[in-house]
Amino acid sequence: MDNIAGTKSGLQWVVQISVIALVALWLFPTIGLLVSSFRTTDQISSSGWWASLFPTEQNVTLRTADPDDEGIQLLEDGVYVVRGNLFEEGSEAEITVWGSSSREISAYVAGETADLGDGETITVQSNGDYVWTGENEMSGRGQRVFATATTPPEFTLNNYRNVLISGNSTDSMSKAFFNTLTVTIPATIIPIVIAAFAAYALAWMDFPGRAILIALVVGLLVVPLQLALIPLLRLHLGIGIGKGYLGVWLAHTGFGLPLAIYLLRNYMVGLPRDIIENAKVDGATDFQIFTKIILPLSFPALASFAIFQFLWTWNDLLVAKVFLIDASGQTTVMTAQIVELLGTRGGNWEILSTAAFVSIAVPLVVFFAMQKYLVRGLLAGSVK
């Protein structure tokens, strides 16, 4: 019965459920990061991102204005009075219960009056308005109020303003964003240009040692980049390149070339031979064949490697740390900047989540814009 048209075997259901589970495991954290990037610190600390569309309830410690401030304390009918609001301006939070002691947060409901002793009383309304009265003139700091407040859902763009526009060195993600683009774009284009020429030569040009070069390229795919970091840095310092954008471009080019040549060569060797031979009969040179025939037909493979190289370079921290001078912050990339946020502002989760989402936004756009070429490029040369 499993072979009847229109039915699905148990294995197919298992595969589909597994794919859905994997997609959900990847999608939920990404959505959570996006939602958290628009929330305030208090909301992130009080509830998870999945509760962002619902009011949140939390215990808060509030304080009235200091009675010693000018114009705050007034004498009305022989009674000293201090009026104000416990919340920041624009807040929509509402107080359900409150108390004058941390041990009795729910001693009073909104609108009731508490006796503070020494002839002083305080009345707190649900919107945070308070009236603090005393028989004698009050002094010192304001009265603390412990309350349970309900806060409606709130989303803000301030996190993105702080990350992208703020001039503070600790929040200069905008500078790091452009530094990362400065590193990533050339480090993606340069190896593609070099690898395309090399792949064409290895695929369609006959010369001694071609098989050895192909085997060498395959062997370089398994060489760990950590093995070459320090020798390569010493080489850069020895020839005068030093640390800078040129050094990191060359490093990413060297580490990316083996995979680029391997993918492009496998794709180009699978192109129809008749097209190349006819072009040669018509008098076309190798350069003309390469630029006018091979490159247009090899676009899926080029796009496939471009995705890999862009994502790897954009998310890189190790190579940037080794080959870039970032002590002054002028060449700091986004991965390094996020590490700085973790080290110096670990409590500001709204800033950290916003910076992380800004970091992954560009790779997501690149991936979804070119994903249709990814599988075609990866399968290049696998089927004849």
BAKE-226956 format. One record per residue (C-alpha): z, y, x; residue number from 1. Coordinates in pm, 1 decimal, always signed. Last residue first. Layout:
N
> z:y:x:i
> Z:Y:X:NUM .
...
END
This chain:
384
> z:y:x:i
> -1562.1:+1387.1:+2792.6:384 .
> -1208.5:+1451.0:+2679.2:383 .
> -924.2:+1590.4:+2893.0:382 .
> -1142.0:+1856.4:+3059.9:381 .
> -981.4:+2145.6:+2875.4:380 .
> -707.4:+2021.0:+2645.5:379 .
> -473.5:+2303.9:+2748.9:378 .
> -741.9:+2568.3:+2692.2:377 .
> -830.5:+2448.5:+2346.1:376 .
> -459.6:+2422.2:+2259.6:375 .
> -389.1:+2782.0:+2364.6:374 .
> -701.3:+2952.0:+2228.0:373 .
> -571.1:+2978.8:+1871.7:372 .
> -240.1:+3108.4:+2011.7:371 .
> -391.4:+3433.9:+2136.0:370 .
> -244.8:+3698.8:+1902.5:369 .
> +59.9:+3485.4:+1820.1:368 .
> +149.1:+3448.9:+2188.6:367 .
> +87.3:+3810.3:+2288.2:366 .
> +290.3:+3945.3:+1993.9:365 .
> +574.9:+3704.6:+2067.7:364 .
> +569.6:+3798.5:+2436.7:363 .
> +598.6:+4168.9:+2337.1:362 .
> +892.9:+4120.3:+2099.8:361 .
> +1102.4:+3905.1:+2335.5:360 .
> +1244.6:+4191.1:+2545.6:359 .
> +1288.1:+4426.9:+2251.7:358 .
> +1484.3:+4147.4:+2084.4:357 .
> +1711.9:+4110.4:+2387.3:356 .
> +1773.0:+4485.1:+2409.9:355 .
> +1863.7:+4498.3:+2042.0:354 .
> +2098.3:+4200.6:+2074.4:353 .
> +2270.9:+4358.5:+2375.1:352 .
> +2311.6:+4698.9:+2213.6:351 .
> +2457.8:+4545.0:+1896.2:350 .
> +2679.0:+4320.2:+2106.7:349 .
> +2857.7:+4613.5:+2266.9:348 .
> +3149.0:+4420.7:+2414.7:347 .
> +2956.9:+4294.2:+2718.3:346 .
> +2879.1:+4647.5:+2825.2:345 .
> +2898.8:+4633.4:+3205.7:344 .
> +2803.7:+4278.2:+3296.4:343 .
> +2601.7:+4174.7:+2994.4:342 .
> +2422.0:+4508.3:+2988.7:341 .
> +2340.6:+4466.9:+3357.9:340 .
> +2200.4:+4119.5:+3289.3:339 .
> +1984.4:+4277.7:+3019.0:338 .
> +1856.4:+4526.0:+3277.0:337 .
> +1763.7:+4242.3:+3513.8:336 .
> +1557.1:+4073.3:+3243.1:335 .
> +1402.0:+4407.4:+3149.1:334 .
> +1275.0:+4495.6:+3495.8:333 .
> +1449.3:+4735.4:+3735.6:332 .
> +1200.0:+4935.6:+3941.5:331 .
> +1362.5:+5281.6:+3931.3:330 .
> +1716.0:+5146.3:+3882.6:329 .
> +1835.3:+5282.8:+4217.4:328 .
> +1940.7:+4940.2:+4347.1:327 .
> +1627.8:+4779.4:+4201.1:326 .
> +1427.6:+4697.9:+4514.2:325 .
> +1180.8:+4435.4:+4399.0:324 .
> +1075.1:+4112.8:+4573.9:323 .
> +1385.7:+3894.0:+4544.4:322 .
> +1531.8:+4012.1:+4214.2:321 .
> +1186.1:+4028.7:+4055.9:320 .
> +1108.8:+3673.6:+4169.2:319 .
> +1433.3:+3542.8:+4017.8:318 .
> +1426.6:+3734.9:+3688.9:317 .
> +1105.0:+3626.0:+3520.5:316 .
> +1066.2:+3657.3:+3144.6:315 .
> +758.8:+3882.0:+3160.2:314 .
> +607.2:+3683.5:+3447.8:313 .
> +638.4:+3348.7:+3269.7:312 .
> +517.9:+3485.3:+2937.8:311 .
> +219.4:+3664.7:+3092.7:310 .
> +123.7:+3368.8:+3311.6:309 .
> +136.8:+3119.1:+3026.6:308 .
> -50.2:+3339.0:+2780.8:307 .
> -311.6:+3437.4:+3040.0:306 .
> -359.5:+3068.2:+3120.6:305 .
> -461.5:+2994.6:+2763.6:304 .
> -672.2:+3309.2:+2735.6:303 .
> -875.4:+3212.5:+3041.6:302 .
> -916.5:+2857.2:+2910.2:301 .
> -1035.2:+2982.6:+2571.0:300 .
> -1265.8:+3241.2:+2739.1:299 .
> -1452.7:+2984.1:+2945.5:298 .
> -1785.3:+3017.4:+2763.1:297 .
> -1796.7:+3392.5:+2824.7:296 .
> -1699.9:+3343.2:+3193.9:295 .
> -1946.7:+3062.9:+3264.8:294 .
> -2263.6:+3219.2:+3126.6:293 .
> -2307.8:+3586.4:+3218.5:292 .
> -2055.1:+3631.7:+3501.5:291 .
> -2074.0:+3290.5:+3667.7:290 .
> -2443.2:+3231.9:+3617.6:289 .
> -2514.4:+3580.8:+3752.5:288 .
> -2292.0:+3518.9:+4056.1:287 .
> -2450.9:+3179.7:+4120.0:286 .
> -2793.3:+3341.0:+4115.0:285 .
> -3034.4:+3311.5:+3823.2:284 .
> -3393.4:+3211.8:+3909.1:283 .
> -3503.1:+3062.0:+3577.5:282 .
> -3453.6:+2715.1:+3726.0:281 .
> -3094.5:+2814.0:+3808.9:280 .
> -3035.0:+2917.7:+3448.2:279 .
> -3180.3:+2590.2:+3324.2:278 .
> -2945.3:+2398.4:+3555.6:277 .
> -2640.6:+2592.5:+3431.3:276 .
> -2724.4:+2541.0:+3064.2:275 .
> -2813.3:+2174.0:+3115.1:274 .
> -2476.2:+2101.4:+3272.6:273 .
> -2294.2:+2160.0:+2944.8:272 .
> -1936.6:+2282.3:+3015.5:271 .
> -1679.7:+2016.8:+3105.2:270 .
> -1654.4:+2124.1:+3470.1:269 .
> -1563.6:+2472.7:+3353.2:268 .
> -1259.4:+2356.3:+3158.4:267 .
> -1112.4:+2138.9:+3431.4:266 .
> -1175.4:+2416.5:+3687.4:265 .
> -1009.3:+2674.6:+3466.0:264 .
> -693.2:+2471.8:+3411.8:263 .
> -650.4:+2365.0:+3775.8:262 .
> -739.0:+2706.8:+3918.1:261 .
> -486.2:+2878.6:+3693.4:260 .
> -214.2:+2620.2:+3758.4:259 .
> -255.8:+2655.2:+4136.0:258 .
> -290.3:+3038.8:+4121.1:257 .
> +35.0:+3120.8:+3944.1:256 .
> +278.8:+3105.4:+4235.7:255 .
> +48.0:+3299.5:+4464.6:254 .
> -31.3:+3563.2:+4205.9:253 .
> +335.5:+3602.1:+4112.9:252 .
> +419.2:+3663.8:+4478.7:251 .
> +125.1:+3898.7:+4532.4:250 .
> +227.4:+4110.4:+4233.4:249 .
> +593.4:+4106.0:+4346.8:248 .
> +497.1:+4234.6:+4690.9:247 .
> +266.6:+4505.3:+4559.3:246 .
> +534.0:+4626.4:+4315.6:245 .
> +793.6:+4675.1:+4585.1:244 .
> +986.4:+4508.5:+4865.5:243 .
> +827.8:+4509.1:+5208.6:242 .
> +451.7:+4516.0:+5253.0:241 .
> +474.1:+4577.8:+5627.2:240 .
> +328.1:+4255.8:+5765.0:239 .
> +666.5:+4118.9:+5870.8:238 .
> +849.1:+4227.8:+5557.5:237 .
> +594.5:+4050.5:+5340.7:236 .
> +611.7:+3739.6:+5559.1:235 .
> +991.6:+3741.4:+5542.1:234 .
> +966.2:+3761.0:+5162.5:233 .
> +724.2:+3467.6:+5159.6:232 .
> +955.2:+3258.7:+5377.0:231 .
> +1248.5:+3347.7:+5146.6:230 .
> +1075.2:+3269.4:+4817.3:229 .
> +872.5:+2962.3:+4919.0:228 .
> +1111.0:+2678.8:+4835.2:227 .
> +1231.1:+2854.9:+4520.3:226 .
> +871.7:+2831.6:+4392.9:225 .
> +904.6:+2456.0:+4367.8:224 .
> +585.2:+2276.3:+4483.6:223 .
> +458.9:+2048.6:+4202.7:222 .
> +142.6:+2243.1:+4118.2:221 .
> +58.1:+2274.1:+4488.6:220 .
> -46.3:+1907.4:+4494.3:219 .
> -309.7:+1963.1:+4226.1:218 .
> -454.3:+2251.7:+4429.1:217 .
> -456.8:+2037.3:+4743.4:216 .
> -639.2:+1755.1:+4561.2:215 .
> -906.0:+2004.0:+4450.2:214 .
> -934.8:+2138.3:+4805.5:213 .
> -976.1:+1786.6:+4942.9:212 .
> -1251.0:+1711.6:+4689.1:211 .
> -1438.1:+2029.5:+4792.6:210 .
> -1419.3:+1945.5:+5162.3:209 .
> -1788.3:+2002.9:+5234.1:208 .
> -1974.8:+2218.6:+4981.8:207 .
> -2136.2:+2160.9:+4641.4:206 .
> -2087.7:+2439.9:+4386.6:205 .
> -2029.7:+2369.8:+4018.3:204 .
> -1661.7:+2288.3:+3951.8:203 .
> -1481.7:+2383.9:+4273.8:202 .
> -1684.2:+2705.5:+4308.1:201 .
> -1634.9:+2795.5:+3944.0:200 .
> -1260.8:+2731.5:+3971.5:199 .
> -1230.9:+2953.5:+4279.5:198 .
> -1410.0:+3244.4:+4111.4:197 .
> -1197.1:+3212.1:+3796.7:196 .
> -879.4:+3166.5:+4000.8:195 .
> -918.8:+3501.3:+4176.7:194 .
> -976.9:+3698.1:+3855.0:193 .
> -705.7:+3510.6:+3662.1:192 .
> -458.3:+3549.6:+3950.6:191 .
> -506.4:+3930.3:+3950.8:190 .
> -494.7:+3984.2:+3572.0:189 .
> -152.7:+3832.7:+3499.9:188 .
> +42.5:+3985.1:+3790.4:187 .
> -139.3:+4313.7:+3720.9:186 .
> -8.6:+4316.5:+3360.1:185 .
> +338.5:+4176.0:+3429.5:184 .
> +480.6:+4403.5:+3699.5:183 .
> +388.0:+4740.3:+3549.9:182 .
> +468.8:+4604.9:+3204.4:181 .
> +814.3:+4511.0:+3329.3:180 .
> +863.3:+4857.7:+3477.4:179 .
> +755.0:+5005.8:+3143.4:178 .
> +1025.5:+4810.9:+2960.7:177 .
> +1284.0:+4880.1:+3233.0:176 .
> +1235.0:+5253.8:+3181.3:175 .
> +1272.9:+5210.5:+2805.3:174 .
> +1572.5:+4983.1:+2860.1:173 .
> +1762.7:+5273.0:+3014.8:172 .
> +2094.2:+5188.5:+2847.7:171 .
> +2319.5:+5168.2:+3152.7:170 .
> +2140.2:+5460.2:+3318.1:169 .
> +2208.6:+5683.3:+3020.3:168 .
> +1904.2:+5876.2:+2902.4:167 .
> +1897.0:+5709.4:+2565.0:166 .
> +1549.0:+5667.0:+2415.9:165 .
> +1478.7:+5293.1:+2413.5:164 .
> +1823.2:+5131.8:+2401.5:163 .
> +2023.6:+5403.7:+2230.1:162 .
> +1745.8:+5480.6:+1982.4:161 .
> +1702.6:+5109.5:+1913.5:160 .
> +2071.5:+5071.0:+1837.5:159 .
> +2067.6:+5387.3:+1627.3:158 .
> +1807.9:+5236.9:+1393.6:157 .
> +2073.6:+5135.9:+1141.7:156 .
> +2135.7:+4874.3:+876.1:155 .
> +2432.5:+4868.3:+642.2:154 .
> +2541.6:+4613.9:+384.3:153 .
> +2840.7:+4745.3:+186.9:152 .
> +3184.6:+4760.4:+353.4:151 .
> +3496.1:+4635.3:+177.1:150 .
> +3816.8:+4758.0:+334.0:149 .
> +4154.0:+4591.2:+379.8:148 .
> +4390.9:+4856.1:+501.5:147 .
> +4648.0:+4953.0:+763.0:146 .
> +4714.0:+5328.5:+758.3:145 .
> +4846.8:+5513.9:+1062.1:144 .
> +4992.9:+5861.3:+1011.4:143 .
> +4851.5:+6133.6:+1235.1:142 .
> +5000.4:+6222.6:+1569.2:141 .
> +5286.7:+6462.4:+1623.8:140 .
> +5421.2:+6712.6:+1371.8:139 .
> +5517.5:+6742.3:+1004.8:138 .
> +5683.9:+7048.5:+852.3:137 .
> +5964.7:+6939.9:+621.2:136 .
> +5950.1:+6814.7:+262.8:135 .
> +5645.6:+6606.9:+348.6:134 .
> +5309.1:+6523.3:+195.8:133 .
> +5011.1:+6313.6:+304.6:132 .
> +4720.6:+6313.7:+58.2:131 .
> +4443.9:+6065.0:+130.9:130 .
> +4074.9:+6017.2:+54.5:129 .
> +3946.7:+5683.4:+187.0:128 .
> +3706.6:+5598.4:-97.3:127 .
> +3964.4:+5367.8:-261.0:126 .
> +4231.7:+5638.9:-268.5:125 .
> +4534.7:+5665.8:-39.2:124 .
> +4858.8:+5844.0:-130.0:123 .
> +5113.4:+5929.4:+138.6:122 .
> +5480.3:+6020.9:+112.0:121 .
> +5730.2:+6199.4:+337.3:120 .
> +6089.4:+6292.4:+250.8:119 .
> +6235.9:+6131.5:+561.7:118 .
> +6088.5:+5798.4:+450.5:117 .
> +5728.8:+5687.5:+437.0:116 .
> +5722.6:+5631.0:+60.8:115 .
> +5381.3:+5493.6:-36.2:114 .
> +5170.9:+5623.7:-325.7:113 .
> +4920.8:+5414.9:-519.4:112 .
> +4552.1:+5502.3:-564.6:111 .
> +4410.9:+5199.8:-385.0:110 .
> +4648.0:+4906.5:-399.2:109 .
> +4975.9:+4893.0:-212.3:108 .
> +5169.1:+4643.2:+0.0:107 .
> +4854.6:+4456.9:+106.2:106 .
> +4871.5:+4540.2:+476.1:105 .
> +5242.8:+4459.4:+494.2:104 .
> +5308.6:+4342.8:+850.1:103 .
> +5074.1:+4606.8:+996.3:102 .
> +5286.2:+4872.6:+828.3:101 .
> +5187.7:+5172.2:+612.4:100 .
> +4997.4:+4953.8:+370.3:99 .
> +4658.2:+4908.4:+210.2:98 .
> +4466.4:+4723.1:-59.3:97 .
> +4108.6:+4755.9:-189.0:96 .
> +3972.1:+5031.3:+34.0:95 .
> +3603.2:+5110.7:-3.7:94 .
> +3346.3:+5159.3:+272.7:93 .
> +3049.3:+5387.9:+210.3:92 .
> +3079.3:+5583.3:+536.3:91 .
> +2886.4:+5910.0:+554.7:90 .
> +3153.1:+6097.7:+747.3:89 .
> +3390.3:+5864.2:+924.3:88 .
> +3662.7:+5706.2:+717.5:87 .
> +4025.7:+5809.1:+663.7:86 .
> +3945.6:+6114.1:+452.9:85 .
> +4140.0:+6438.2:+443.1:84 .
> +4448.8:+6615.1:+312.2:83 .
> +4773.6:+6717.9:+484.0:82 .
> +5043.5:+6880.1:+265.7:81 .
> +5375.9:+7053.5:+340.7:80 .
> +5572.4:+7110.5:+21.0:79 .
> +5724.2:+7445.1:-90.8:78 .
> +5466.5:+7496.0:-363.9:77 .
> +5181.1:+7426.2:-119.4:76 .
> +5223.2:+7471.2:+256.2:75 .
> +4913.1:+7353.5:+443.2:74 .
> +4865.5:+7122.4:+740.9:73 .
> +4508.3:+7085.7:+871.9:72 .
> +4422.2:+7447.5:+955.0:71 .
> +4479.9:+7407.4:+1329.2:70 .
> +4562.5:+7056.3:+1435.8:69 .
> +4936.0:+6983.2:+1452.6:68 .
> +4916.2:+6761.4:+1142.1:67 .
> +4694.2:+6514.8:+1330.0:66 .
> +4429.0:+6380.5:+1092.5:65 .
> +4499.0:+6048.1:+927.3:64 .
> +4462.3:+5717.5:+1103.7:63 .
> +4285.6:+5393.3:+1020.9:62 .
> +4347.2:+5032.1:+1119.2:61 .
> +4100.0:+4791.5:+963.3:60 .
> +4116.2:+4449.9:+799.3:59 .
> +3775.4:+4320.7:+697.9:58 .
> +3563.4:+4257.2:+391.7:57 .
> +3185.8:+4239.3:+411.6:56 .
> +2937.8:+4328.8:+138.6:55 .
> +2630.3:+4101.7:+130.7:54 .
> +2285.7:+4134.3:+289.5:53 .
> +2420.5:+4086.8:+644.5:52 .
> +2590.1:+3757.1:+559.4:51 .
> +2336.9:+3545.7:+754.5:50 .
> +2394.3:+3775.7:+1054.3:49 .
> +2751.4:+3653.0:+1088.3:48 .
> +3052.8:+3856.5:+984.2:47 .
> +3329.5:+4084.4:+1117.3:46 .
> +3225.6:+4141.0:+1478.3:45 .
> +2859.9:+4206.3:+1394.9:44 .
> +2957.0:+4436.4:+1107.7:43 .
> +3195.2:+4640.5:+1321.0:42 .
> +2941.5:+4678.1:+1601.8:41 .
> +2669.2:+4804.8:+1369.9:40 .
> +2367.1:+4607.0:+1251.5:39 .
> +1993.2:+4656.7:+1317.8:38 .
> +1975.3:+4435.9:+1631.1:37 .
> +2178.9:+4173.3:+1448.6:36 .
> +1892.3:+4114.9:+1202.5:35 .
> +1638.9:+4060.1:+1481.6:34 .
> +1869.2:+3832.4:+1681.2:33 .
> +1946.3:+3627.1:+1371.0:32 .
> +1576.1:+3594.2:+1294.3:31 .
> +1517.8:+3465.6:+1646.8:30 .
> +1815.6:+3229.5:+1625.7:29 .
> +1682.4:+3086.5:+1295.5:28 .
> +1321.6:+3042.5:+1409.1:27 .
> +1364.9:+2804.6:+1702.8:26 .
> +1589.4:+2553.3:+1527.2:25 .
> +1382.7:+2597.1:+1209.1:24 .
> +1058.6:+2515.2:+1392.9:23 .
> +1219.0:+2206.8:+1544.4:22 .
> +1345.7:+2090.8:+1204.4:21 .
> +1004.6:+2144.9:+1041.6:20 .
> +837.4:+1946.3:+1319.8:19 .
> +1088.9:+1662.4:+1279.1:18 .
> +1035.2:+1655.6:+902.3:17 .
> +659.9:+1633.4:+954.7:16 .
> +689.1:+1353.0:+1210.7:15 .
> +931.9:+1154.2:+997.3:14 .
> +706.1:+1191.5:+692.5:13 .
> +408.7:+1070.3:+894.4:12 .
> +608.8:+770.9:+1018.6:11 .
> +697.3:+670.2:+660.9:10 .
> +331.1:+640.8:+574.9:9 .
> +156.1:+891.8:+353.8:8 .
> -44.5:+816.2:+44.1:7 .
> -369.0:+983.2:-69.0:6 .
> -594.1:+694.9:+28.2:5 .
> -418.0:+357.8:+17.8:4 .
> -321.7:+233.9:+364.1:3 .
> +53.5:+232.3:+297.5:2 .
> +0.0:+0.0:+0.0:1 .
END
